[in-house]
């Protein structure tokens, strides 16, 4: 972002990690250096008994002694089996579903450990929440496109690539076919192709590229996906105690977090309820979230603005998952949050993958 002249403090609100609920219970880290911020946060967390806190500290110490490694087949539920039920419900489960978008009993323990290591134990500020003050296009993609155009790149939006094929078996150059006005036309010949799109679209193009790439396709097709539902609701004049609050989630009350958009550059009173790994149809989830808001936030007169269901929001980050690699075939690369790497389906994972693909082109 800095290289693209994006002023991070203008577009991101940086605050210490807070997993607090509307009643003030839960974990909130201080601004102390790491790992003291986590230690003090655990010791001072409200609503946890000392037995709860000790169970979490013992598990965290065990992670450190184990160098944040575990057996590939272990789930987060297996990994955290010795924490108290209260810690599991108010910390581990919301952390896991927010980071991996996969329920604890199905989520990869190794990926979770990597996230915990980098967030809580790798350095000062690593655990901070970075909450966008602007929409995600303004946060990075718009600035990236402006930089590319400034440096002589040609950007063509709204032209779906219908097919790709190499000029020969070496993959030294590629011909792209796009669709314009309902007719297929050749978009040009290129030295390399990077598929920076969702895995199903990348697989569609790779299947007909006329080069052998069956192992890559098998892994891409083998990915399972998890949905995310966001319910936007308006409560005139409402301001939450924090820009983001954790919510007590259950089958009946599905949202794990609520964001106060009014504190993040949006309309005052606009709340965004996020349901990771959501289950059920749009209408049912919306009704449940409204009931949850009334029960847990005391907001009984919310006006629903919009409910967005992203059915294939992320891949299911399960134990031992074999993700596709960067190289599909000679001269044909892929990047995205689903490509093999240390992180789950996150924006950071996607950006790291894109940078790695760019370096490979060099």
C-alpha positions in Angstrom: 0.0 0.0 0.0 2.8 2.4 0.8 4.5 1.7 -2.6 1.2 2.7 -4.2 1.0 5.9 -2.3 -1.9 4.8 -0.2 -1.8 6.4 3.3 -2.6 3.5 5.5 -3.8 5.6 8.6 -6.3 7.4 6.3 -7.9 4.2 5.0 -7.4 1.8 7.9 -8.3 2.1 11.6 -5.6 0.4 13.6 -6.6 -0.8 17.1 -5.3 -3.5 19.4 -7.0 -6.9 19.0 -10.4 -6.9 20.7 -12.7 -9.9 20.9 -15.0 -8.4 23.4 -18.8 -8.9 23.5 -21.4 -6.2 24.0 -21.4 -6.8 27.8 -17.6 -6.2 27.9 -16.6 -9.8 28.4 -13.8 -11.3 26.4 -10.2 -10.6 25.4 -8.9 -7.1 24.7 -5.1 -6.6 24.2 -3.2 -3.6 25.3 -0.7 -1.5 23.5 2.3 -3.2 25.2 5.1 -4.8 23.2 4.4 -8.4 22.1 4.0 -10.9 23.7 3.3 -8.9 26.8 0.2 -7.5 25.2 -1.2 -11.0 24.9 -0.2 -12.1 28.4 -1.7 -9.0 30.0 -4.8 -9.3 27.8 -5.4 -12.9 28.9 -4.8 -12.1 32.6 -7.2 -9.1 32.5 -9.9 -10.5 30.3 -13.4 -10.0 31.7 -15.8 -12.9 32.2 -13.0 -15.6 32.4 -12.1 -17.4 35.6 -8.5 -18.0 36.5 -9.0 -21.6 35.5 -10.1 -20.4 32.1 -7.1 -18.2 31.7 -4.6 -20.8 32.9 -6.0 -23.3 30.4 -5.4 -20.9 27.6 -1.9 -19.9 28.8 -0.9 -23.6 29.1 -2.1 -24.2 25.5 -0.3 -21.1 24.2 3.0 -22.2 25.9 2.6 -25.6 24.4 2.2 -24.1 21.0 5.5 -22.1 21.5 7.4 -25.2 22.7 6.1 -27.1 19.7 7.3 -24.3 17.4 3.7 -23.8 16.3 3.7 -27.1 14.5 1.2 -30.0 14.7 0.2 -33.1 12.8 -1.3 -32.3 9.4 -4.5 -34.2 10.2 -5.2 -32.3 13.4 -8.2 -29.9 13.4 -8.4 -26.7 15.5 -10.8 -28.6 17.8 -8.1 -31.3 18.4 -5.5 -28.6 18.9 -7.5 -26.8 21.5 -9.1 -29.7 23.3 -7.5 -28.7 26.6 -8.8 -25.2 26.8 -11.9 -24.6 28.9 -15.3 -24.6 27.2 -15.6 -20.8 27.9 -12.4 -20.1 26.2 -13.3 -22.3 23.3 -16.7 -20.5 22.9 -15.6 -16.9 23.4 -12.1 -16.9 21.8 -11.0 -20.0 19.8 -14.3 -20.5 17.9 -14.7 -16.8 16.8 -10.9 -16.5 16.0 -11.0 -19.7 13.9 -14.1 -18.9 11.9 -13.0 -15.3 11.3 -9.5 -16.3 10.1 -10.2 -19.7 8.4 -13.9 -19.3 7.7 -14.2 -23.0 8.7 -15.8 -24.5 11.9 -13.2 -25.5 14.5 -13.9 -29.3 14.2 -13.2 -29.1 10.4 -10.5 -26.4 10.3 -6.8 -27.1 9.8 -4.9 -26.9 13.1 -1.6 -26.2 11.3 -2.9 -23.2 9.4 -4.5 -21.9 12.6 -1.2 -22.2 14.4 0.6 -20.2 11.6 -2.0 -17.4 11.9 -1.7 -17.4 15.7 2.2 -17.3 15.5 2.2 -14.4 13.1 -0.5 -12.5 14.8 0.2 -12.9 18.5 3.9 -13.9 18.8 5.8 -12.4 15.8 6.3 -8.8 16.8 4.7 -5.5 17.9 1.5 -4.7 16.1 1.1 -8.1 14.5 -2.1 -8.7 16.4 -3.7 -5.3 15.6 -7.0 -5.1 14.0 -6.9 -3.1 10.7 -10.5 -2.1 10.0 -11.1 -0.4 6.6 -12.5 3.1 6.6 -13.2 2.9 2.8 -14.6 0.2 0.5 -12.2 -2.5 -0.5 -11.7 -1.2 -4.0 -10.5 2.2 -2.7 -8.3 0.3 -0.2 -6.0 -1.2 -2.7 -7.2 -2.2 -6.2 -8.0 1.3 -7.4 -4.5 2.5 -6.4 -2.9 -0.5 -8.0 -4.7 0.2 -11.3 -3.7 3.8 -11.2 0.0 2.8 -10.6 -0.1 0.3 -13.5 -1.5 2.9 -15.9 1.0 5.4 -14.8 3.8 2.9 -15.6 2.5 2.1 -19.1 0.3 -0.9 -18.5 -2.8 -1.4 -20.6 -5.9 -2.3 -18.5 -9.0 -3.7 -20.2 -11.9 -4.1 -17.9 -15.2 -5.9 -18.7 -13.7 -8.2 -21.3 -14.0 -11.8 -20.2 -11.3 -14.1 -21.4 -13.0 -17.0 -23.0 -9.9 -19.1 -23.8 -6.2 -19.4 -23.7 -3.8 -21.5 -25.7 0.0 -21.6 -26.2 1.5 -21.0 -29.5 3.6 -24.2 -29.0 4.3 -26.9 -26.4 6.9 -24.9 -24.7 4.5 -22.2 -23.5 6.8 -19.5 -24.8 3.9 -17.4 -25.8 0.1 -17.4 -25.4 -2.9 -16.4 -27.4 -5.9 -15.1 -25.5 -9.5 -15.1 -26.8 -12.0 -12.7 -25.4 -15.6 -11.9 -26.0 -16.7 -8.6 -27.4 -20.3 -7.8 -28.6 -21.2 -11.4 -28.4 -18.4 -12.5 -30.7 -15.1 -14.2 -29.8 -12.0 -12.3 -30.9 -8.3 -12.8 -30.3 -7.1 -10.4 -27.7 -3.4 -10.7 -28.6 -0.3 -12.8 -28.1 1.5 -12.6 -24.7 4.7 -14.0 -23.2 3.1 -15.2 -20.0 -0.4 -15.5 -18.5 -1.3 -15.2 -14.8 -4.7 -16.3 -13.8 -5.7 -14.0 -10.9 -9.3 -15.2 -10.5 -11.4 -17.6 -8.5 -10.3 -21.2 -8.7 -13.3 -22.4 -10.7 -12.6 -19.8 -13.4 -8.9 -20.6 -13.5 -9.7 -24.2 -13.9 -12.2 -23.5 -16.7 -9.4 -21.7 -18.7 -6.7 -24.2 -17.8 -8.8 -27.2 -18.9 -8.7 -26.1 -22.5 -5.2 -24.6 -22.7 -3.9 -27.6 -24.8 -1.1 -28.4 -22.3 -1.0 -31.2 -19.7 -2.0 -29.8 -16.3 -4.1 -32.6 -14.8 -2.5 -32.6 -11.3 -3.2 -28.8 -10.9 -6.8 -29.2 -12.1 -7.4 -32.1 -9.7 -6.4 -30.0 -6.7 -8.4 -27.0 -8.0 -11.5 -29.1 -8.5 -11.0 -30.7 -5.1 -11.4 -27.5 -3.2 -14.6 -27.2 -1.2 -16.0 -23.8 -0.4 -17.5 -22.0 2.5 -20.0 -19.1 2.3 -20.1 -15.8 4.1 -23.3 -13.8 4.7 -23.3 -10.1 5.6 -26.5 -8.5 6.9 -26.6 -4.7 6.7 -29.1 -3.1 9.0 -29.8 0.4 10.0 -30.6 1.7 13.5 -30.9 5.5 13.4 -28.5 7.2 15.8 -27.0 3.9 17.1 -23.3 3.9 18.0 -21.7 0.7 19.3 -19.2 0.8 22.2 -16.5 -0.3 19.7 -16.2 -0.3 15.9 -16.2 -4.1 16.0 -17.9 -6.3 18.6 -17.9 -10.1 18.9 -21.3 -11.8 19.2 -22.2 -15.0 20.9 -22.8 -17.3 18.0 -25.0 -20.4 17.9 -27.3 -22.3 15.5 -30.0 -19.9 16.5 -27.9 -16.8 16.5 -25.4 -17.2 13.6 -23.5 -13.9 13.4 -20.0 -13.9 15.0 -19.2 -10.2 14.6 -20.9 -6.8 14.1 -19.2 -3.8 12.6 -20.3 -0.2 13.2 -20.0 1.3 9.8 -20.7 4.8 11.2 -17.3 4.6 13.1 -15.6 3.4 9.9 -16.4 6.2 7.5 -19.9 5.0 6.6 -23.5 6.0 7.4 -24.2 6.6 11.1 -26.3 3.8 12.5 -25.4 1.3 9.7 -24.4 -2.1 11.2 -22.8 -5.0 9.3 -23.5 -8.4 10.9 -21.0 -11.0 9.5 -21.8 -14.7 9.5 -18.8 -16.7 8.5 -19.2 -20.3 7.3 -22.9 -19.5 7.1 -25.6 -22.1 6.8 -29.2 -21.7 5.6 -31.0 -19.4 3.1 -30.8 -15.6 2.9 -34.2 -15.0 4.5 -33.7 -17.3 7.4 -30.2 -15.9 8.2 -31.6 -12.4 8.1 -34.4 -13.2 10.5 -32.0 -14.9 12.9 -29.6 -12.0 12.8 -32.4 -9.6 13.6 -33.4 -11.7 16.6 -29.7 -11.9 17.7 -29.4 -8.1 17.5 -32.5 -7.7 19.6 -31.3 -10.2 22.2 -27.6 -9.3 22.4 -27.5 -5.6 21.4 -30.9 -4.5 22.6 -31.7 -3.3 19.1 -35.3 -4.4 18.3 -36.1 -1.9 15.5 -33.5 -2.6 12.9 -34.3 -1.8 9.3 -32.7 -4.3 7.0 -30.8 -2.6 4.2 -29.3 -5.6 2.4 -28.3 -9.2 2.9 -25.4 -10.4 0.8 -24.6 -14.1 0.6 -21.2 -15.0 -1.0 -21.7 -18.7 -1.6 -18.1 -19.4 -2.6 -16.5 -16.8 -0.5 -13.5 -18.9 0.6 -12.2 -22.4 0.3 -12.7 -24.7 3.3 -9.4 -24.7 5.1 -9.4 -28.3 6.3 -6.6 -30.5 7.8 -4.1 -31.8 5.3 -5.7 -29.9 2.4 -3.6 -30.1 -0.8 -4.0 -26.7 -2.5 -3.0 -26.0 -6.1 0.5 -24.6 -6.7 1.4 -21.4 -8.5 2.5 -23.1 -11.8 -0.2 -24.6 -13.9 1.9 -25.3 -17.1 5.0 -23.7 -18.7 4.3 -20.0 -19.1 0.9 -20.3 -17.2 0.7 -19.2 -13.6 -2.1 -18.8 -11.1 -2.3 -16.6 -8.0 -5.0 -16.0 -5.4 -5.8 -16.8 -1.8 -6.4 -20.5 -2.7 -2.9 -21.1 -4.0 -0.6 -23.2 -1.9 0.7 -21.1 1.0 0.8 -20.6 4.8 -2.4 -18.6 5.2 -6.1 -19.4 4.8 -8.3 -17.5 2.4 -7.4 -13.9 3.3 -6.7 -10.7 1.5 -3.1 -10.9 2.8 -2.8 -14.4 1.4 -4.1 -13.2 -2.0 -1.7 -10.2 -2.1 1.3 -12.4 -1.1 0.4 -14.9 -3.9 0.2 -12.1 -6.4 3.6 -10.7 -5.5 5.1 -14.2 -5.7 3.7 -14.6 -9.2 5.0 -11.2 -10.2 8.5 -12.2 -9.0 8.3 -15.5 -10.9 7.7 -13.5 -14.1 10.9 -11.6 -13.6 
